[in-house]
């Protein structure tokens, strides 16, 4: 797998959009990041996971998954070594990060509760003008 495979699979997820954060490609749902290609020059994609998910992925396939160094990694951010991953592993990992972001977006008090809520708010704002 490579960065283009990562991009293709990430964008195949419902509501996923490509954007950029600090000059690096990222993938968002409901306006919030679930994965990036910030480390593509090192052959990695990055996934935003929980610590529990990160531990499970690393335990299952340490040749594919590694925590990102520093505070990001201690919060669940995880590299996926693209050359070591196959299509099923990459798709499953991206789907896990995407689903986690969807769940977080839906929580009450979330800054962005997801695409449907964003659309409703935008329509309401336009009607009030």
GIHU-V61625 format. One record per residue. N is the residue number from 1. PHI is phi as a letter, one per 30 degrees, with the letter a starting at -180 (none if undefined). PSI is psi in whole degrees, -180 to 180 (* if undefined). Layout:
# GIHU-V61625
n=N phi=PHI psi=PSI
n=N phi=PHI psi=PSI
This chain:
# GIHU-V61625
n=1 phi=none psi=158
n=2 phi=b psi=-176
n=3 phi=d psi=-35
n=4 phi=d psi=-35
n=5 phi=d psi=-43
n=6 phi=e psi=-49
n=7 phi=d psi=-48
n=8 phi=e psi=-47
n=9 phi=d psi=-44
n=10 phi=e psi=-44
n=11 phi=d psi=-12
n=12 phi=d psi=-12
n=13 phi=d psi=140
n=14 phi=e psi=128
n=15 phi=i psi=-2
n=16 phi=d psi=139
n=17 phi=b psi=147
n=18 phi=c psi=138
n=19 phi=b psi=-159
n=20 phi=b psi=139
n=21 phi=b psi=119
n=22 phi=h psi=38
n=23 phi=i psi=2
n=24 phi=c psi=144
n=25 phi=d psi=137
n=26 phi=b psi=166
n=27 phi=b psi=128
n=28 phi=b psi=155
n=29 phi=b psi=132
n=30 phi=i psi=27
n=31 phi=i psi=2
n=32 phi=c psi=144
n=33 phi=d psi=135
n=34 phi=c psi=-16
n=35 phi=a psi=157
n=36 phi=b psi=166
n=37 phi=c psi=34
n=38 phi=d psi=-23
n=39 phi=c psi=25
n=40 phi=d psi=-29
n=41 phi=d psi=-21
n=42 phi=c psi=1
n=43 phi=i psi=19
n=44 phi=c psi=149
n=45 phi=c psi=163
n=46 phi=b psi=138
n=47 phi=b psi=139
n=48 phi=c psi=104
n=49 phi=b psi=172
n=50 phi=d psi=165
n=51 phi=d psi=-37
n=52 phi=d psi=-43
n=53 phi=d psi=-44
n=54 phi=e psi=-48
n=55 phi=d psi=-41
n=56 phi=d psi=-44
n=57 phi=d psi=-46
n=58 phi=d psi=-41
n=59 phi=d psi=-42
n=60 phi=d psi=-39
n=61 phi=b psi=72
n=62 phi=d psi=-18
n=63 phi=d psi=-13
n=64 phi=c psi=-40
n=65 phi=c psi=139
n=66 phi=b psi=136
n=67 phi=d psi=143
n=68 phi=d psi=141
n=69 phi=d psi=149
n=70 phi=i psi=-159
n=71 phi=d psi=-36
n=72 phi=e psi=-46
n=73 phi=d psi=-36
n=74 phi=d psi=-11
n=75 phi=c psi=8
n=76 phi=j psi=-10
n=77 phi=d psi=132
n=78 phi=b psi=132
n=79 phi=d psi=145
n=80 phi=c psi=122
n=81 phi=d psi=106
n=82 phi=d psi=-41
n=83 phi=d psi=-25
n=84 phi=c psi=-11
n=85 phi=c psi=150
n=86 phi=c psi=176
n=87 phi=e psi=-44
n=88 phi=d psi=-42
n=89 phi=d psi=-47
n=90 phi=d psi=-46
n=91 phi=d psi=-42
n=92 phi=d psi=-41
n=93 phi=d psi=-45
n=94 phi=d psi=-41
n=95 phi=d psi=-38
n=96 phi=d psi=-47
n=97 phi=d psi=-41
n=98 phi=d psi=-47
n=99 phi=d psi=-40
n=100 phi=d psi=-43
n=101 phi=d psi=-41
n=102 phi=e psi=-47
n=103 phi=d psi=-43
n=104 phi=d psi=-40
n=105 phi=d psi=-32
n=106 phi=d psi=-13
n=107 phi=d psi=139
n=108 phi=e psi=139
n=109 phi=i psi=-4
n=110 phi=d psi=142
n=111 phi=d psi=-34
n=112 phi=b psi=111
n=113 phi=d psi=13
n=114 phi=j psi=171
n=115 phi=d psi=-48
n=116 phi=d psi=-45
n=117 phi=d psi=-41
n=118 phi=d psi=-41
n=119 phi=d psi=-45
n=120 phi=e psi=-44
n=121 phi=d psi=-42
n=122 phi=d psi=-42
n=123 phi=d psi=-42
n=124 phi=d psi=-43
n=125 phi=d psi=-42
n=126 phi=d psi=-40
n=127 phi=d psi=-31
n=128 phi=d psi=-15
n=129 phi=d psi=*
